[in-house]
Amino acid sequence: MDHILSLIVFFPALAGLFGFTIQKESAKAYAITVAAIEFLLALVLWIAFDTSHGGMQFVEYYPLVENFGVSYYLGVDGISLFLVILSTFMTLIALVGLSIKEDVKNLVISVLFLEMTMVGVFLSLDVVLFYLFWEMSLLPMLYIIGAWGSGERIYAAVKFFLYTFFGSVFMLVGILVMAYLYYQQTGVWSFALPDWYSMSLPLNVQLWLFGAFFLGFAIKVPMVPFHTWLPYAHGQAPTIGSVILAAVLLKMGTYGFVRFSLPLFPDASVALMTPIAIIAIIMVIYTAMIAYVQEDMKQVIAYSSISHMGIIILGTFALNAEGITGSIFLMISHGIVSGGLFMLVGVIYERRHTKLMKEFGGLASVMPGYATIFGIMLMGSIGLPLTIGFVGEFLSLMGFFKVSIWLTLLAGTGIILGAIYMLTLFRRSFFGKVSNEANKSLSDLNSRELTALIPLVVLVVLLGVYPKPILTPVDLSVKKMISLMENKASESKTKEVLKSVNTVEEVR
């Protein structure tokens, strides 16, 4: 267990390198086996994790460039633990559901390398290491969209890369400035995130640094107005690319806000709480309205994804235990639900080679199993009580309710709009008579598709009914982070705000 984090980070990449020696016919089975082992390692980490302790566990630290404070520094707490499990689980599910047969060997190797970078982002405590994994994640996804996508896939891949790389440049500047400021205060260089947590910075400096990190994280989420790359990337990406992009890669941005922006810049976070909340509410409502007018099923889910990420941002910047814990749970639930919905769209696209709703109608009578699973995932997406989506949305909105009743009510209209456009999609595609002759002979879900989708359905219901195994360790780590923010805050207004929004009972 001393090196389990290193094993979880690098095992997929090492297996991916060995995968070049595997025959093409065995490549998919090999990748599924590797992903299954990786997921089991993540479960072992969860079993060994002390859920009564909110700090970092299984820490690995080895100096690399001592003169400049660069180190190999890994650790996991309640915030990052379940994002690691989500990454390994959704990678396994995406590979099980993979239907592409052309050049599948290079595709699955790319996915394994992508898995390494995603897990590395969530486990890195050295900021240089974090940044390396963050940037390396762009390359496999660029390749997946550009090589196996459809339509204008090259344009979509380049747009994805340029947008996210542009934000990363500003984040790199912020990282270098933070390291220099730490050197000025202590006389030594360090890129260790826990060391940076001890720094005290004036508000004007925090605002500039917050902005540098904000651009990198906001584009990755993506927040309005930086969102335009995402629907295009989803539209052209293969199903496996859309599943991993929606389930995990977007969460790297919201994770960055929780791990970096809030504890490093508490005064700036409080000062910008309302402006960021307004942007989040615009995300929720604006993209929900765009989703409603879409004709392409995949585009509906893509814009829906942005809308739900707005709720996550809102919960994060509630700056209280309910909101932040809810936002982290919503990251997990959104990853499961959105990944499942993109996989379901891929199922029908594989049969009909179209995603337009006008081409369907009456699918429930032809594909009852498919319609049932689609309906359950859809209920999770709109946040029906006793489904996984309800828990995170309820806690996120409840957290921000303590900050502003009116802004929370406004954000709640986005949930109503979400129910409208998702139920409209379901009605147009699944109800009524089968008017298109091409749909009458469609086959229902096969064993491969059921194997990939049934675990998602089980989680949508199980974690909706009983979310405590995830909420308890997340809540402990969140409260530890909030305590750090309160201690670091240099502005009296910041202390007052944090105290006022953190005066309720523990999240149950």
VEXDREN-2710 file (C-alpha; in Angstrom, 1 decimal):
% VEXDREN-2710
k/r/px/py/pz
1/MET/0.0/0.0/0.0
2/ASP/3.0/2.3/0.3
3/HIS/3.1/2.9/-3.4
4/ILE/-0.5/2.2/-4.4
5/LEU/-1.0/5.7/-5.8
6/SER/2.0/5.4/-8.1
7/LEU/0.7/2.0/-9.2
8/ILE/-2.8/3.4/-10.0
9/VAL/-1.3/6.4/-11.9
10/PHE/1.3/4.6/-14.1
11/PHE/-0.2/1.1/-14.5
12/PRO/-2.4/2.0/-17.5
13/ALA/0.4/3.7/-19.3
14/LEU/2.9/0.9/-18.8
15/ALA/0.2/-1.6/-19.9
16/GLY/-0.4/0.7/-22.9
17/LEU/3.2/0.5/-23.9
18/PHE/3.1/-3.2/-23.6
19/GLY/-0.1/-3.1/-25.7
20/PHE/2.0/-2.3/-28.8
21/THR/3.2/-5.9/-28.8
22/ILE/-0.4/-7.3/-28.6
23/GLN/-2.1/-8.5/-31.8
24/LYS/-4.9/-6.4/-33.2
25/GLU/-7.5/-9.1/-32.6
26/SER/-6.7/-9.2/-28.9
27/ALA/-6.3/-5.4/-28.3
28/LYS/-9.8/-4.7/-27.0
29/ALA/-9.8/-7.7/-24.6
30/TYR/-6.4/-6.7/-23.4
31/ALA/-7.4/-3.1/-22.8
32/ILE/-10.6/-4.2/-20.9
33/THR/-8.4/-6.5/-18.7
34/VAL/-6.0/-3.6/-17.9
35/ALA/-8.9/-1.2/-17.2
36/ALA/-10.6/-3.8/-14.9
37/ILE/-7.3/-4.3/-12.9
38/GLU/-7.0/-0.5/-12.7
39/PHE/-10.6/-0.2/-11.4
40/LEU/-9.9/-3.0/-8.8
41/LEU/-6.8/-1.1/-7.6
42/ALA/-9.0/2.0/-7.1
43/LEU/-11.5/-0.1/-5.1
44/VAL/-8.6/-1.4/-3.0
45/LEU/-7.6/2.2/-2.3
46/TRP/-11.2/3.0/-1.2
47/ILE/-11.3/-0.1/1.1
48/ALA/-8.0/0.9/2.7
49/PHE/-8.9/4.6/2.9
50/ASP/-9.6/5.9/6.4
51/THR/-13.1/7.5/5.9
52/SER/-12.9/9.1/9.4
53/HIS/-9.8/11.1/8.4
54/GLY/-10.3/14.2/6.2
55/GLY/-6.6/14.8/5.3
56/MET/-4.3/13.4/2.7
57/GLN/-3.5/9.7/2.9
58/PHE/-1.1/7.3/1.2
59/VAL/1.2/10.2/0.6
60/GLU/4.3/9.6/-1.6
61/TYR/7.0/12.2/-1.7
62/TYR/10.4/12.2/-3.5
63/PRO/12.4/15.3/-4.4
64/LEU/13.2/15.6/-8.1
65/VAL/14.7/19.1/-8.6
66/GLU/15.5/20.2/-5.0
67/ASN/16.9/23.6/-5.9
68/PHE/13.6/24.6/-7.4
69/GLY/11.3/22.6/-5.1
70/VAL/10.0/20.3/-7.8
71/SER/9.0/16.9/-6.4
72/TYR/7.1/13.7/-7.1
73/TYR/4.3/14.3/-4.6
74/LEU/1.1/12.3/-4.6
75/GLY/-1.8/12.0/-2.1
76/VAL/-5.5/11.3/-1.9
77/ASP/-8.3/12.6/0.3
78/GLY/-12.1/12.3/0.2
79/ILE/-12.3/14.9/-2.5
80/SER/-10.0/13.2/-5.0
81/LEU/-10.7/9.5/-4.0
82/PHE/-14.1/9.2/-5.8
83/LEU/-12.9/11.2/-8.8
84/VAL/-10.2/8.6/-9.2
85/ILE/-12.7/5.8/-8.8
86/LEU/-15.0/7.6/-11.4
87/SER/-12.1/7.8/-13.9
88/THR/-11.2/4.2/-13.6
89/PHE/-14.8/3.0/-13.7
90/MET/-15.9/5.0/-16.7
91/THR/-12.8/4.1/-18.6
92/LEU/-13.6/0.4/-18.1
93/ILE/-17.3/1.0/-19.0
94/ALA/-16.3/2.9/-22.2
95/LEU/-14.0/0.2/-23.3
96/VAL/-16.5/-2.6/-22.6
97/GLY/-19.1/-0.6/-24.8
98/LEU/-16.6/0.1/-27.5
99/SER/-17.9/-0.8/-31.0
100/ILE/-15.2/0.6/-33.2
101/LYS/-13.3/-2.0/-35.1
102/GLU/-11.0/0.1/-37.3
103/ASP/-7.5/0.5/-35.9
104/VAL/-8.9/-0.5/-32.5
105/LYS/-5.4/-1.2/-31.2
106/ASN/-4.2/2.3/-31.4
107/LEU/-7.5/3.6/-30.0
108/VAL/-7.4/1.5/-26.8
109/ILE/-3.8/2.3/-26.2
110/SER/-4.7/6.0/-26.5
111/VAL/-7.5/5.5/-24.0
112/LEU/-5.1/3.8/-21.5
113/PHE/-2.6/6.7/-21.8
114/LEU/-5.5/9.1/-21.3
115/GLU/-6.5/7.2/-18.1
116/MET/-3.1/7.7/-16.7
117/THR/-3.3/11.5/-17.2
118/MET/-6.7/11.8/-15.6
119/VAL/-5.8/9.8/-12.5
120/GLY/-2.5/11.8/-12.3
121/VAL/-4.4/15.1/-12.2
122/PHE/-6.5/14.0/-9.3
123/LEU/-3.6/12.6/-7.2
124/SER/-0.9/15.1/-7.8
125/LEU/0.1/17.4/-4.9
126/ASP/3.1/18.9/-6.7
127/VAL/1.8/21.6/-9.0
128/VAL/4.4/21.0/-11.7
129/LEU/3.4/17.3/-11.7
130/PHE/-0.3/18.4/-11.8
131/TYR/0.4/20.7/-14.7
132/LEU/2.2/18.0/-16.7
133/PHE/-0.6/15.5/-16.3
134/TRP/-3.1/18.3/-17.1
135/GLU/-1.4/19.1/-20.4
136/MET/-0.7/15.5/-21.4
137/SER/-4.4/14.7/-21.2
138/LEU/-4.9/16.9/-24.3
139/LEU/-2.9/14.7/-26.6
140/PRO/-4.7/11.4/-26.3
141/MET/-8.1/13.1/-26.6
142/LEU/-6.9/15.2/-29.6
143/TYR/-5.9/11.9/-31.2
144/ILE/-9.1/10.1/-30.3
145/ILE/-11.3/12.9/-31.8
146/GLY/-9.1/13.5/-34.8
147/ALA/-8.5/9.9/-35.9
148/TRP/-11.8/8.2/-35.0
149/GLY/-14.3/11.0/-35.1
150/SER/-16.8/11.8/-37.8
151/GLY/-17.5/14.8/-40.1
152/GLU/-15.2/17.7/-39.4
153/ARG/-13.3/15.8/-36.8
154/ILE/-9.9/17.5/-37.5
155/TYR/-11.5/20.9/-36.9
156/ALA/-13.2/19.7/-33.7
157/ALA/-10.0/18.2/-32.4
158/VAL/-7.9/21.3/-33.1
159/LYS/-10.5/23.6/-31.6
160/PHE/-10.6/21.4/-28.5
161/PHE/-6.8/21.5/-28.2
162/LEU/-6.4/25.3/-28.9
163/TYR/-9.1/26.3/-26.4
164/THR/-7.9/24.2/-23.5
165/PHE/-4.2/24.9/-24.2
166/PHE/-4.9/28.6/-24.3
167/GLY/-6.3/28.5/-20.8
168/SER/-3.4/26.3/-19.6
169/VAL/-0.9/29.0/-20.6
170/PHE/-2.5/31.5/-18.2
171/MET/-2.6/28.9/-15.5
172/LEU/1.2/28.2/-16.1
173/VAL/1.9/31.9/-15.5
174/GLY/-0.1/31.8/-12.3
175/ILE/1.8/28.7/-11.2
176/LEU/5.2/30.4/-11.8
177/VAL/4.1/33.5/-10.0
178/MET/2.9/31.5/-7.0
179/ALA/6.2/29.7/-6.7
180/TYR/8.1/33.0/-6.9
181/LEU/5.9/34.6/-4.2
182/TYR/6.5/31.5/-2.0
183/TYR/10.2/32.0/-2.5
184/GLN/9.9/35.6/-1.5
185/GLN/8.1/34.8/1.7
186/THR/10.2/31.8/2.8
187/GLY/13.5/32.0/0.9
188/VAL/13.1/28.5/-0.6
189/TRP/11.4/27.3/-3.8
190/SER/8.5/25.0/-3.6
191/PHE/5.8/23.7/-6.0
192/ALA/4.2/21.6/-3.3
193/LEU/0.5/22.5/-3.0
194/PRO/0.4/22.0/0.8
195/ASP/3.2/24.5/1.1
196/TRP/1.3/27.0/-0.9
197/TYR/-1.7/26.6/1.4
198/SER/0.4/28.2/4.1
199/MET/0.9/31.4/2.1
200/SER/-0.9/34.6/3.0
201/LEU/-1.4/37.0/0.0
202/PRO/-3.1/40.4/-0.2
203/LEU/-6.5/40.6/-1.9
204/ASN/-5.2/42.5/-5.0
205/VAL/-2.6/39.8/-5.6
206/GLN/-5.1/37.0/-5.0
207/LEU/-7.5/38.5/-7.6
208/TRP/-4.9/38.5/-10.3
209/LEU/-3.7/34.9/-9.5
210/PHE/-7.3/33.7/-9.2
211/GLY/-7.9/35.1/-12.7
212/ALA/-4.9/33.2/-14.1
213/PHE/-6.1/29.9/-12.7
214/PHE/-9.7/30.7/-13.4
215/LEU/-9.1/30.8/-17.2
216/GLY/-7.5/27.4/-17.2
217/PHE/-10.2/25.8/-15.2
218/ALA/-13.2/27.7/-16.7
219/ILE/-12.3/26.7/-20.3
220/LYS/-11.9/23.0/-19.2
221/VAL/-15.4/23.0/-17.5
222/PRO/-16.4/24.8/-19.9
223/MET/-18.0/27.9/-18.5
224/VAL/-19.8/30.4/-20.7
225/PRO/-18.5/32.1/-22.8
226/PHE/-15.7/29.6/-23.3
227/HIS/-18.1/26.7/-23.9
228/THR/-18.3/26.6/-27.7
229/TRP/-15.6/24.0/-28.2
230/LEU/-17.5/21.3/-26.2
231/PRO/-20.7/20.7/-28.3
232/TYR/-18.5/20.6/-31.4
233/ALA/-16.1/18.2/-29.9
234/HIS/-18.9/15.9/-28.7
235/GLY/-20.6/16.2/-32.1
236/GLN/-17.6/14.9/-34.0
237/ALA/-16.0/12.6/-31.4
238/PRO/-16.5/8.8/-31.4
239/THR/-18.8/7.5/-28.6
240/ILE/-15.8/6.4/-26.4
241/GLY/-14.4/9.9/-26.7
242/SER/-17.6/11.6/-25.8
243/VAL/-18.1/9.2/-22.8
244/ILE/-14.7/9.9/-21.3
245/LEU/-14.8/13.6/-22.2
246/ALA/-18.1/14.2/-20.4
247/ALA/-17.6/11.8/-17.6
248/VAL/-14.1/12.7/-16.5
249/LEU/-12.2/15.4/-18.4
250/LEU/-14.7/18.2/-17.7
251/LYS/-14.4/17.4/-14.0
252/MET/-10.7/18.3/-14.1
253/GLY/-11.8/21.9/-14.3
254/THR/-14.3/21.8/-11.4
255/TYR/-11.8/19.8/-9.4
256/GLY/-9.2/22.6/-10.0
257/PHE/-11.6/25.2/-8.5
258/VAL/-12.0/23.1/-5.4
259/ARG/-8.3/22.0/-5.0
260/PHE/-6.7/25.3/-6.0
261/SER/-8.9/28.4/-6.3
262/LEU/-10.8/28.2/-3.1
263/PRO/-8.0/27.2/-0.6
264/LEU/-5.3/29.3/-2.3
265/PHE/-7.3/32.4/-2.8
266/PRO/-10.0/32.5/-0.1
267/ASP/-10.4/36.3/-0.2
268/ALA/-10.7/36.4/-4.0
269/SER/-13.1/33.5/-3.9
270/VAL/-15.4/35.4/-1.6
271/ALA/-15.0/38.7/-3.5
272/LEU/-15.9/37.0/-6.8
273/MET/-18.6/34.6/-5.4
274/THR/-21.6/36.6/-6.8
275/PRO/-20.1/37.3/-10.3
276/ILE/-19.1/33.6/-10.8
277/ALA/-22.5/32.5/-9.5
278/ILE/-24.2/34.8/-12.1
279/ILE/-22.0/33.2/-14.8
280/ALA/-23.0/29.8/-13.5
281/ILE/-26.7/30.6/-13.6
282/ILE/-26.3/31.9/-17.2
283/MET/-24.7/28.6/-18.0
284/VAL/-27.6/26.7/-16.5
285/ILE/-30.4/28.6/-18.2
286/TYR/-28.8/29.6/-21.5
287/THR/-27.5/26.2/-22.4
288/ALA/-30.7/24.6/-21.3
289/MET/-32.6/26.8/-23.7
290/ILE/-30.2/25.9/-26.5
291/ALA/-30.5/22.2/-25.7
292/TYR/-34.3/22.5/-26.1
293/VAL/-34.1/23.6/-29.7
294/GLN/-31.5/21.0/-30.8
295/GLU/-32.6/18.3/-33.3
296/ASP/-29.5/16.2/-32.8
297/MET/-29.8/13.8/-29.7
298/LYS/-26.1/14.1/-29.0
299/GLN/-26.2/17.9/-29.1
300/VAL/-29.0/17.9/-26.6
301/ILE/-26.9/15.9/-24.2
302/ALA/-23.8/18.0/-24.9
303/TYR/-25.6/21.3/-24.0
304/SER/-27.3/19.6/-21.1
305/SER/-23.8/18.7/-19.8
306/ILE/-22.8/22.3/-19.8
307/SER/-26.0/23.3/-18.0
308/HIS/-25.4/20.7/-15.2
309/MET/-21.8/21.8/-14.9
310/GLY/-23.2/25.3/-14.1
311/ILE/-24.9/23.8/-11.0
312/ILE/-21.6/22.3/-10.0
313/ILE/-19.9/25.7/-10.2
314/LEU/-22.8/27.2/-8.2
315/GLY/-22.4/24.7/-5.4
316/THR/-18.6/25.1/-5.4
317/PHE/-18.8/28.9/-4.9
318/ALA/-21.5/28.6/-2.2
319/LEU/-18.3/28.2/-0.1
320/ASN/-20.0/26.0/2.5
321/ALA/-20.0/22.3/3.3
322/GLU/-23.4/21.6/1.8
323/GLY/-22.6/23.3/-1.5
324/ILE/-19.1/22.0/-2.1
325/THR/-19.9/18.5/-0.9
326/GLY/-23.0/18.6/-3.2
327/SER/-20.9/19.9/-6.1
328/ILE/-18.3/17.0/-5.7
329/PHE/-21.1/14.4/-5.6
330/LEU/-22.7/16.1/-8.6
331/MET/-19.4/15.7/-10.5
332/ILE/-19.6/12.0/-9.8
333/SER/-23.3/11.7/-10.7
334/HIS/-22.9/13.8/-13.8
335/GLY/-20.0/11.6/-14.9
336/ILE/-22.1/8.4/-14.6
337/VAL/-25.3/9.8/-16.1
338/SER/-23.8/11.9/-19.0
339/GLY/-21.4/9.0/-19.8
340/GLY/-24.3/6.6/-20.0
341/LEU/-26.4/9.0/-22.1
342/PHE/-23.6/9.5/-24.7
343/MET/-23.2/5.7/-24.8
344/LEU/-26.9/5.2/-25.4
345/VAL/-26.8/7.7/-28.3
346/GLY/-23.9/5.8/-29.7
347/VAL/-26.0/2.6/-29.6
348/ILE/-28.7/4.0/-31.8
349/TYR/-26.1/5.8/-34.1
350/GLU/-24.4/2.5/-34.6
351/ARG/-27.7/1.0/-35.9
352/ARG/-29.0/3.9/-37.9
353/HIS/-26.0/6.2/-38.5
354/THR/-28.1/9.2/-37.6
355/LYS/-28.7/11.1/-34.3
356/LEU/-31.6/13.3/-35.5
357/MET/-34.7/12.9/-33.4
358/LYS/-37.0/13.4/-36.5
359/GLU/-35.6/10.1/-37.8
360/PHE/-37.0/8.2/-34.9
361/GLY/-40.3/7.8/-33.0
362/GLY/-41.8/4.7/-31.5
363/LEU/-38.5/3.2/-30.5
364/ALA/-40.0/2.0/-27.2
365/SER/-42.1/-0.6/-29.0
366/VAL/-39.1/-1.8/-31.1
367/MET/-36.3/-1.6/-28.5
368/PRO/-38.0/-1.9/-25.1
369/GLY/-34.8/-2.7/-23.2
370/TYR/-33.0/0.3/-24.8
371/ALA/-36.0/2.6/-24.0
372/THR/-36.1/1.4/-20.4
373/ILE/-32.4/2.1/-19.7
374/PHE/-32.6/5.4/-21.6
375/GLY/-35.5/6.4/-19.4
376/ILE/-33.7/5.6/-16.2
377/MET/-30.6/7.5/-17.2
378/LEU/-32.8/10.4/-18.3
379/MET/-34.5/10.5/-14.8
380/GLY/-31.0/10.6/-13.3
381/SER/-30.1/13.5/-15.5
382/ILE/-33.1/15.6/-14.6
383/GLY/-32.6/14.9/-10.9
384/LEU/-35.6/12.8/-10.1
385/PRO/-35.7/12.1/-6.3
386/LEU/-34.2/8.7/-5.4
387/THR/-31.8/8.9/-8.4
388/ILE/-28.2/9.9/-8.3
389/GLY/-28.7/13.3/-9.9
390/PHE/-31.0/14.5/-7.2
391/VAL/-28.5/14.3/-4.3
392/GLY/-25.8/16.5/-5.8
393/GLU/-28.3/19.0/-7.3
394/PHE/-30.2/19.3/-4.0
395/LEU/-27.1/19.8/-1.9
396/SER/-25.5/22.3/-4.3
397/LEU/-28.6/24.4/-4.5
398/MET/-29.2/24.1/-0.7
399/GLY/-25.7/25.3/-0.2
400/PHE/-26.1/28.4/-2.4
401/PHE/-29.6/29.0/-0.9
402/LYS/-27.7/30.3/2.2
403/VAL/-25.9/32.8/0.1
404/SER/-28.7/34.1/-2.1
405/ILE/-32.3/32.9/-2.1
406/TRP/-33.2/34.7/-5.4
407/LEU/-30.1/33.5/-7.3
408/THR/-30.8/30.0/-6.1
409/LEU/-34.5/30.2/-7.3
410/LEU/-33.2/31.5/-10.6
411/ALA/-30.8/28.6/-11.0
412/GLY/-33.6/26.2/-10.1
413/THR/-35.5/27.2/-13.3
414/GLY/-32.7/25.6/-15.2
415/ILE/-33.6/22.2/-13.6
416/ILE/-37.2/22.7/-14.8
417/LEU/-35.9/23.5/-18.3
418/GLY/-33.7/20.4/-18.1
419/ALA/-36.8/18.2/-17.4
420/ILE/-38.6/19.9/-20.4
421/TYR/-35.9/19.3/-23.0
422/MET/-35.0/15.8/-21.8
423/LEU/-38.6/14.6/-21.7
424/THR/-39.2/16.2/-25.1
425/LEU/-36.2/14.2/-26.5
426/PHE/-37.6/11.0/-24.9
427/ARG/-41.2/11.7/-26.2
428/ARG/-40.0/12.4/-29.8
429/SER/-37.7/9.5/-30.0
430/PHE/-39.5/6.7/-28.1
431/PHE/-43.2/7.3/-28.1
432/GLY/-45.8/7.3/-30.8
433/LYS/-45.9/5.0/-33.9
434/VAL/-42.9/3.7/-35.8
435/SER/-43.2/6.0/-38.8
436/ASN/-39.8/5.3/-40.3
437/GLU/-39.5/1.9/-42.0
438/ALA/-35.8/1.7/-41.2
439/ASN/-36.6/1.6/-37.5
440/LYS/-39.0/-1.4/-37.6
441/SER/-36.2/-3.9/-37.9
442/LEU/-33.8/-2.4/-35.2
443/SER/-32.4/-4.9/-32.8
444/ASP/-32.5/-4.3/-29.0
445/LEU/-29.5/-4.1/-26.8
446/ASN/-27.0/-6.9/-27.2
447/SER/-24.9/-8.5/-24.5
448/ARG/-21.9/-6.2/-24.9
449/GLU/-24.1/-3.1/-24.6
450/LEU/-26.0/-4.5/-21.6
451/THR/-22.7/-5.3/-19.9
452/ALA/-21.7/-1.7/-20.2
453/LEU/-25.0/-0.1/-19.4
454/ILE/-26.4/-2.1/-16.5
455/PRO/-23.7/-1.1/-14.0
456/LEU/-24.5/2.5/-14.7
457/VAL/-28.3/2.0/-14.2
458/VAL/-27.6/0.2/-10.9
459/LEU/-25.4/3.1/-9.7
460/VAL/-28.0/5.7/-10.7
461/VAL/-30.6/4.1/-8.4
462/LEU/-28.3/2.8/-5.7
463/LEU/-26.4/6.0/-5.0
464/GLY/-29.7/7.9/-5.3
465/VAL/-31.2/5.9/-2.5
466/TYR/-28.1/5.6/-0.4
467/PRO/-25.3/8.2/-1.1
468/LYS/-23.8/8.2/2.4
469/PRO/-20.7/6.0/1.5
470/ILE/-19.5/8.8/-0.8
471/LEU/-20.9/11.9/1.1
472/THR/-19.3/11.1/4.4
473/PRO/-15.6/11.1/3.4
474/VAL/-16.1/13.9/0.9
475/ASP/-17.8/16.0/3.6
476/LEU/-14.9/15.5/6.0
477/SER/-12.3/16.7/3.5
478/VAL/-14.4/19.6/2.4
479/LYS/-14.8/20.8/6.0
480/LYS/-11.0/20.5/6.5
481/MET/-10.6/22.7/3.4
482/ILE/-13.2/25.3/4.6
483/SER/-11.3/25.5/7.9
484/LEU/-8.1/26.2/6.0
485/MET/-9.9/28.9/4.1
486/GLU/-11.2/30.5/7.3
487/ASN/-7.7/30.5/8.8
488/LYS/-6.0/31.9/5.7
489/ALA/-8.5/34.7/5.1
490/SER/-6.9/38.1/5.6
491/GLU/-10.0/40.2/4.9
492/SER/-12.5/40.7/7.7
493/LYS/-15.3/40.5/5.1
494/THR/-14.1/37.1/4.0
495/LYS/-14.1/35.7/7.5
496/GLU/-17.7/37.1/8.0
497/VAL/-19.0/35.5/4.8
498/LEU/-17.3/32.1/5.4
499/LYS/-18.6/32.1/9.0
500/SER/-22.2/33.1/7.9
501/VAL/-22.5/30.3/5.3
502/ASN/-20.9/27.6/7.5
503/THR/-23.2/27.7/10.5
504/VAL/-25.5/24.7/9.9
505/GLU/-25.3/21.1/11.0
506/GLU/-23.1/18.5/9.4
507/VAL/-24.2/17.1/6.0
508/ARG/-25.8/13.8/6.5
END
